[in-house]
């Protein structure tokens, strides 16, 4: 859900990528979230 919301914010122009802060517990989780968002945005 969080990754879809972030992707939506970027796609609609409501927020630029450097304006979004998403905190994860591990670097692995952060990488996975980044990859998912990149796939959703295209």
CHARMM-style PDB file with segment names, atoms N, HN, CA, C and O in Angstrom:
ATOM      1  N   UNK     1       0.821  -1.197   0.000  1.00  0.00      PROA
ATOM      2  CA  UNK     1       0.000   0.000   0.000  1.00  0.00      PROA
ATOM      3  C   UNK     1       0.862   1.256   0.000  1.00  0.00      PROA
ATOM      4  O   UNK     1       0.588   2.199  -0.743  1.00  0.00      PROA
ATOM      5  N   UNK     2       1.881   1.273   0.815  1.00  0.00      PROA
ATOM      6  HN  UNK     2       2.103   0.507   1.418  1.00  0.00      PROA
ATOM      7  CA  UNK     2       2.738   2.456   0.913  1.00  0.00      PROA
ATOM      8  C   UNK     2       3.449   2.742  -0.399  1.00  0.00      PROA
ATOM      9  O   UNK     2       3.551   3.896  -0.815  1.00  0.00      PROA
ATOM     10  N   UNK     3       3.942   1.696  -1.054  1.00  0.00      PROA
ATOM     11  HN  UNK     3       3.860   0.759  -0.716  1.00  0.00      PROA
ATOM     12  CA  UNK     3       4.650   1.910  -2.321  1.00  0.00      PROA
ATOM     13  C   UNK     3       3.709   2.462  -3.389  1.00  0.00      PROA
ATOM     14  O   UNK     3       4.111   3.309  -4.186  1.00  0.00      PROA
ATOM     15  N   UNK     4       2.473   1.998  -3.413  1.00  0.00      PROA
ATOM     16  HN  UNK     4       2.146   1.310  -2.765  1.00  0.00      PROA
ATOM     17  CA  UNK     4       1.500   2.510  -4.383  1.00  0.00      PROA
ATOM     18  C   UNK     4       1.181   3.980  -4.107  1.00  0.00      PROA
ATOM     19  O   UNK     4       1.016   4.765  -5.041  1.00  0.00      PROA
ATOM     20  N   UNK     5       1.096   4.346  -2.859  1.00  0.00      PROA
ATOM     21  HN  UNK     5       1.230   3.709  -2.100  1.00  0.00      PROA
ATOM     22  CA  UNK     5       0.812   5.739  -2.494  1.00  0.00      PROA
ATOM     23  C   UNK     5       1.972   6.645  -2.916  1.00  0.00      PROA
ATOM     24  O   UNK     5       1.748   7.727  -3.459  1.00  0.00      PROA
ATOM     25  N   UNK     6       3.186   6.214  -2.671  1.00  0.00      PROA
ATOM     26  HN  UNK     6       3.368   5.335  -2.230  1.00  0.00      PROA
ATOM     27  CA  UNK     6       4.355   6.994  -3.069  1.00  0.00      PROA
ATOM     28  C   UNK     6       4.399   7.139  -4.588  1.00  0.00      PROA
ATOM     29  O   UNK     6       4.627   8.234  -5.102  1.00  0.00      PROA
ATOM     30  N   UNK     7       4.182   6.049  -5.297  1.00  0.00      PROA
ATOM     31  HN  UNK     7       3.996   5.160  -4.879  1.00  0.00      PROA
ATOM     32  CA  UNK     7       4.179   6.097  -6.757  1.00  0.00      PROA
ATOM     33  C   UNK     7       3.094   7.049  -7.256  1.00  0.00      PROA
ATOM     34  O   UNK     7       3.322   7.802  -8.202  1.00  0.00      PROA
ATOM     35  N   UNK     8       1.933   7.023  -6.637  1.00  0.00      PROA
ATOM     36  HN  UNK     8       1.748   6.411  -5.868  1.00  0.00      PROA
ATOM     37  CA  UNK     8       0.834   7.913  -7.025  1.00  0.00      PROA
ATOM     38  C   UNK     8       1.226   9.377  -6.819  1.00  0.00      PROA
ATOM     39  O   UNK     8       0.964  10.215  -7.682  1.00  0.00      PROA
ATOM     40  N   UNK     9       1.843   9.684  -5.698  1.00  0.00      PROA
ATOM     41  HN  UNK     9       2.056   9.004  -4.997  1.00  0.00      PROA
ATOM     42  CA  UNK     9       2.264  11.055  -5.419  1.00  0.00      PROA
ATOM     43  C   UNK     9       3.249  11.560  -6.466  1.00  0.00      PROA
ATOM     44  O   UNK     9       3.179  12.714  -6.889  1.00  0.00      PROA
ATOM     45  N   UNK    10       4.156  10.698  -6.877  1.00  0.00      PROA
ATOM     46  HN  UNK    10       4.213   9.760  -6.533  1.00  0.00      PROA
ATOM     47  CA  UNK    10       5.159  11.089  -7.866  1.00  0.00      PROA
ATOM     48  C   UNK    10       4.521  11.234  -9.243  1.00  0.00      PROA
ATOM     49  O   UNK    10       4.760  12.219  -9.941  1.00  0.00      PROA
ATOM     50  N   UNK    11       3.703  10.246  -9.635  1.00  0.00      PROA
ATOM     51  HN  UNK    11       3.509   9.445  -9.068  1.00  0.00      PROA
ATOM     52  CA  UNK    11       3.070  10.278 -10.961  1.00  0.00      PROA
ATOM     53  C   UNK    11       2.170  11.488 -11.155  1.00  0.00      PROA
ATOM     54  O   UNK    11       2.156  12.079 -12.234  1.00  0.00      PROA
ATOM     55  N   UNK    12       1.423  11.864 -10.131  1.00  0.00      PROA
ATOM     56  HN  UNK    12       1.435  11.384  -9.253  1.00  0.00      PROA
ATOM     57  CA  UNK    12       0.489  12.976 -10.255  1.00  0.00      PROA
ATOM     58  C   UNK    12       1.159  14.331 -10.071  1.00  0.00      PROA
ATOM     59  O   UNK    12       0.543  15.367 -10.321  1.00  0.00      PROA
ATOM     60  N   UNK    13       2.408  14.331  -9.638  1.00  0.00      PROA
ATOM     61  HN  UNK    13       2.909  13.489  -9.435  1.00  0.00      PROA
ATOM     62  CA  UNK    13       3.117  15.588  -9.431  1.00  0.00      PROA
ATOM     63  C   UNK    13       2.820  16.224  -8.083  1.00  0.00      PROA
ATOM     64  O   UNK    13       3.226  17.358  -7.829  1.00  0.00      PROA
ATOM     65  N   UNK    14       2.114  15.505  -7.215  1.00  0.00      PROA
ATOM     66  HN  UNK    14       1.783  14.584  -7.422  1.00  0.00      PROA
ATOM     67  CA  UNK    14       1.800  16.026  -5.888  1.00  0.00      PROA
ATOM     68  C   UNK    14       3.053  16.153  -5.024  1.00  0.00      PROA
ATOM     69  O   UNK    14       3.099  16.962  -4.097  1.00  0.00      PROA
ATOM     70  N   UNK    15       4.063  15.351  -5.334  1.00  0.00      PROA
ATOM     71  HN  UNK    15       4.026  14.693  -6.087  1.00  0.00      PROA
ATOM     72  CA  UNK    15       5.331  15.419  -4.611  1.00  0.00      PROA
ATOM     73  C   UNK    15       6.447  14.953  -5.534  1.00  0.00      PROA
ATOM     74  O   UNK    15       6.256  14.075  -6.376  1.00  0.00      PROA
ATOM     75  N   UNK    16       7.602  15.554  -5.360  1.00  0.00      PROA
ATOM     76  HN  UNK    16       7.757  16.267  -4.677  1.00  0.00      PROA
ATOM     77  CA  UNK    16       8.778  15.119  -6.103  1.00  0.00      PROA
ATOM     78  C   UNK    16       9.506  14.073  -5.261  1.00  0.00      PROA
ATOM     79  O   UNK    16       9.378  14.074  -4.037  1.00  0.00      PROA
ATOM     80  N   UNK    17      10.268  13.179  -5.898  1.00  0.00      PROA
ATOM     81  HN  UNK    17      10.372  13.178  -6.893  1.00  0.00      PROA
ATOM     82  CA  UNK    17      10.921  12.098  -5.146  1.00  0.00      PROA
ATOM     83  C   UNK    17      11.757  12.577  -3.954  1.00  0.00      PROA
ATOM     84  O   UNK    17      11.779  11.919  -2.914  1.00  0.00      PROA
ATOM     85  N   UNK    18      12.439  13.708  -4.095  1.00  0.00      PROA
ATOM     86  HN  UNK    18      12.421  14.242  -4.940  1.00  0.00      PROA
ATOM     87  CA  UNK    18      13.280  14.154  -2.981  1.00  0.00      PROA
ATOM     88  C   UNK    18      12.473  14.775  -1.846  1.00  0.00      PROA
ATOM     89  O   UNK    18      13.042  15.131  -0.814  1.00  0.00      PROA
ATOM     90  N   UNK    19      11.172  14.911  -2.014  1.00  0.00      PROA
ATOM     91  HN  UNK    19      10.710  14.623  -2.852  1.00  0.00      PROA
ATOM     92  CA  UNK    19      10.312  15.457  -0.967  1.00  0.00      PROA
ATOM     93  C   UNK    19       9.642  14.361  -0.129  1.00  0.00      PROA
ATOM     94  O   UNK    19       8.906  14.663   0.811  1.00  0.00      PROA
ATOM     95  N   UNK    20       9.892  13.109  -0.461  1.00  0.00      PROA
ATOM     96  HN  UNK    20      10.490  12.864  -1.224  1.00  0.00      PROA
ATOM     97  CA  UNK    20       9.230  11.990   0.207  1.00  0.00      PROA
ATOM     98  C   UNK    20      10.213  11.276   1.136  1.00  0.00      PROA
ATOM     99  O   UNK    20      11.340  10.971   0.746  1.00  0.00      PROA
ATOM    100  N   UNK    21       9.778  11.018   2.353  1.00  0.00      PROA
ATOM    101  HN  UNK    21       8.862  11.266   2.670  1.00  0.00      PROA
ATOM    102  CA  UNK    21      10.587  10.276   3.309  1.00  0.00      PROA
ATOM    103  C   UNK    21       9.832   9.011   3.696  1.00  0.00      PROA
ATOM    104  O   UNK    21       8.731   9.075   4.243  1.00  0.00      PROA
ATOM    105  N   UNK    22      10.428   7.874   3.409  1.00  0.00      PROA
ATOM    106  HN  UNK    22      11.322   7.822   2.964  1.00  0.00      PROA
ATOM    107  CA  UNK    22       9.853   6.588   3.799  1.00  0.00      PROA
ATOM    108  C   UNK    22      10.917   5.851   4.605  1.00  0.00      PROA
ATOM    109  O   UNK    22      12.014   5.601   4.106  1.00  0.00      PROA
ATOM    110  N   UNK    23      10.602   5.511   5.825  1.00  0.00      PROA
ATOM    111  HN  UNK    23       9.711   5.715   6.230  1.00  0.00      PROA
ATOM    112  CA  UNK    23      11.572   4.883   6.722  1.00  0.00      PROA
ATOM    113  C   UNK    23      11.293   3.389   6.813  1.00  0.00      PROA
ATOM    114  O   UNK    23      10.154   2.968   7.015  1.00  0.00      PROA
ATOM    115  N   UNK    24      12.350   2.596   6.661  1.00  0.00      PROA
ATOM    116  HN  UNK    24      13.275   2.938   6.497  1.00  0.00      PROA
ATOM    117  CA  UNK    24      12.244   1.139   6.792  1.00  0.00      PROA
ATOM    118  C   UNK    24      13.183   0.683   7.903  1.00  0.00      PROA
ATOM    119  O   UNK    24      14.009   1.455   8.390  1.00  0.00      PROA
ATOM    120  N   UNK    25      13.047  -0.569   8.293  1.00  0.00      PROA
ATOM    121  HN  UNK    25      12.376  -1.196   7.897  1.00  0.00      PROA
ATOM    122  CA  UNK    25      13.883  -1.102   9.359  1.00  0.00      PROA
ATOM    123  C   UNK    25      15.216  -1.632   8.846  1.00  0.00      PROA
ATOM    124  O   UNK    25      16.184  -1.703   9.603  1.00  0.00      PROA
ATOM    125  N   UNK    26      15.277  -2.004   7.576  1.00  0.00      PROA
ATOM    126  HN  UNK    26      14.491  -1.947   6.961  1.00  0.00      PROA
ATOM    127  CA  UNK    26      16.526  -2.561   7.038  1.00  0.00      PROA
ATOM    128  C   UNK    26      16.833  -1.963   5.674  1.00  0.00      PROA
ATOM    129  O   UNK    26      15.946  -1.456   4.987  1.00  0.00      PROA
ATOM    130  N   UNK    27      18.092  -2.031   5.298  1.00  0.00      PROA
ATOM    131  HN  UNK    27      18.813  -2.443   5.856  1.00  0.00      PROA
ATOM    132  CA  UNK    27      18.498  -1.571   3.974  1.00  0.00      PROA
ATOM    133  C   UNK    27      17.877  -2.438   2.883  1.00  0.00      PROA
ATOM    134  O   UNK    27      17.536  -1.944   1.809  1.00  0.00      PROA
ATOM    135  N   UNK    28      17.732  -3.729   3.161  1.00  0.00      PROA
ATOM    136  HN  UNK    28      18.009  -4.131   4.034  1.00  0.00      PROA
ATOM    137  CA  UNK    28      17.122  -4.632   2.193  1.00  0.00      PROA
ATOM    138  C   UNK    28      15.680  -4.212   1.908  1.00  0.00      PROA
ATOM    139  O   UNK    28      15.255  -4.188   0.753  1.00  0.00      PROA
ATOM    140  N   UNK    29      14.943  -3.886   2.944  1.00  0.00      PROA
ATOM    141  HN  UNK    29      15.288  -3.905   3.882  1.00  0.00      PROA
ATOM    142  CA  UNK    29      13.560  -3.442   2.775  1.00  0.00      PROA
ATOM    143  C   UNK    29      13.513  -2.130   1.990  1.00  0.00      PROA
ATOM    144  O   UNK    29      12.623  -1.934   1.163  1.00  0.00      PROA
ATOM    145  N   UNK    30      14.457  -1.244   2.243  1.00  0.00      PROA
ATOM    146  HN  UNK    30      15.180  -1.403   2.915  1.00  0.00      PROA
ATOM    147  CA  UNK    30      14.511   0.033   1.520  1.00  0.00      PROA
ATOM    148  C   UNK    30      14.775  -0.197   0.039  1.00  0.00      PROA
ATOM    149  O   UNK    30      14.148   0.435  -0.812  1.00  0.00      PROA
ATOM    150  N   UNK    31      15.698  -1.096  -0.270  1.00  0.00      PROA
ATOM    151  HN  UNK    31      16.207  -1.609   0.422  1.00  0.00      PROA
ATOM    152  CA  UNK    31      15.989  -1.428  -1.678  1.00  0.00      PROA
ATOM    153  C   UNK    31      14.769  -2.006  -2.370  1.00  0.00      PROA
ATOM    154  O   UNK    31      14.443  -1.621  -3.493  1.00  0.00      PROA
ATOM    155  N   UNK    32      14.098  -2.927  -1.701  1.00  0.00      PROA
ATOM    156  HN  UNK    32      14.363  -3.240  -0.789  1.00  0.00      PROA
ATOM    157  CA  UNK    32      12.914  -3.556  -2.275  1.00  0.00      PROA
ATOM    158  C   UNK    32      11.810  -2.528  -2.523  1.00  0.00      PROA
ATOM    159  O   UNK    32      11.144  -2.570  -3.557  1.00  0.00      PROA
ATOM    160  N   UNK    33      11.617  -1.612  -1.586  1.00  0.00      PROA
ATOM    161  HN  UNK    33      12.158  -1.577  -0.746  1.00  0.00      PROA
ATOM    162  CA  UNK    33      10.603  -0.582  -1.750  1.00  0.00      PROA
ATOM    163  C   UNK    33      10.957   0.320  -2.934  1.00  0.00      PROA
ATOM    164  O   UNK    33      10.089   0.661  -3.739  1.00  0.00      PROA
ATOM    165  N   UNK    34      12.209   0.700  -3.038  1.00  0.00      PROA
ATOM    166  HN  UNK    34      12.914   0.423  -2.384  1.00  0.00      PROA
ATOM    167  CA  UNK    34      12.655   1.544  -4.147  1.00  0.00      PROA
ATOM    168  C   UNK    34      12.416   0.847  -5.480  1.00  0.00      PROA
ATOM    169  O   UNK    34      11.930   1.466  -6.426  1.00  0.00      PROA
ATOM    170  N   UNK    35      12.756  -0.443  -5.560  1.00  0.00      PROA
ATOM    171  HN  UNK    35      13.150  -0.946  -4.791  1.00  0.00      PROA
ATOM    172  CA  UNK    35      12.563  -1.200  -6.798  1.00  0.00      PROA
ATOM    173  C   UNK    35      11.081  -1.294  -7.168  1.00  0.00      PROA
ATOM    174  O   UNK    35      10.724  -1.166  -8.339  1.00  0.00      PROA
ATOM    175  N   UNK    36      10.225  -1.516  -6.179  1.00  0.00      PROA
ATOM    176  HN  UNK    36      10.515  -1.620  -5.228  1.00  0.00      PROA
ATOM    177  CA  UNK    36       8.785  -1.607  -6.444  1.00  0.00      PROA
ATOM    178  C   UNK    36       8.231  -0.286  -6.953  1.00  0.00      PROA
ATOM    179  O   UNK    36       7.426  -0.256  -7.884  1.00  0.00      PROA
ATOM    180  N   UNK    37       8.666   0.803  -6.338  1.00  0.00      PROA
ATOM    181  HN  UNK    37       9.320   0.779  -5.581  1.00  0.00      PROA
ATOM    182  CA  UNK    37       8.195   2.124  -6.778  1.00  0.00      PROA
ATOM    183  C   UNK    37       8.671   2.405  -8.194  1.00  0.00      PROA
ATOM    184  O   UNK    37       7.912   2.919  -9.015  1.00  0.00      PROA
ATOM    185  N   UNK    38       9.913   2.075  -8.484  1.00  0.00      PROA
ATOM    186  HN  UNK    38      10.530   1.657  -7.817  1.00  0.00      PROA
ATOM    187  CA  UNK    38      10.439   2.287  -9.848  1.00  0.00      PROA
ATOM    188  C   UNK    38       9.640   1.492 -10.862  1.00  0.00      PROA
ATOM    189  O   UNK    38       9.365   1.992 -11.953  1.00  0.00      PROA
ATOM    190  N   UNK    39       9.257   0.253 -10.525  1.00  0.00      PROA
ATOM    191  HN  UNK    39       9.480  -0.153  -9.639  1.00  0.00      PROA
ATOM    192  CA  UNK    39       8.447  -0.559 -11.444  1.00  0.00      PROA
ATOM    193  C   UNK    39       7.065   0.045 -11.650  1.00  0.00      PROA
ATOM    194  O   UNK    39       6.534   0.019 -12.760  1.00  0.00      PROA
ATOM    195  N   UNK    40       6.481   0.589 -10.587  1.00  0.00      PROA
ATOM    196  HN  UNK    40       6.913   0.610  -9.686  1.00  0.00      PROA
ATOM    197  CA  UNK    40       5.148   1.180 -10.699  1.00  0.00      PROA
ATOM    198  C   UNK    40       5.158   2.465 -11.524  1.00  0.00      PROA
ATOM    199  O   UNK    40       4.218   2.738 -12.270  1.00  0.00      PROA
ATOM    200  N   UNK    41       6.218   3.243 -11.387  1.00  0.00      PROA
ATOM    201  HN  UNK    41       6.981   3.021 -10.781  1.00  0.00      PROA
ATOM    202  CA  UNK    41       6.300   4.511 -12.112  1.00  0.00      PROA
ATOM    203  C   UNK    41       6.678   4.287 -13.572  1.00  0.00      PROA
ATOM    204  O   UNK    41       6.170   4.961 -14.469  1.00  0.00      PROA
ATOM    205  N   UNK    42       7.559   3.347 -13.792  1.00  0.00      PROA
ATOM    206  HN  UNK    42       7.972   2.799 -13.064  1.00  0.00      PROA
ATOM    207  CA  UNK    42       7.961   3.033 -15.157  1.00  0.00      PROA
ATOM    208  C   UNK    42       9.216   3.715 -15.612  1.00  0.00      PROA
ATOM    209  OT1 UNK    42       9.646   3.522 -16.749  1.00  0.00      PROA
TER     210      UNK     42
END
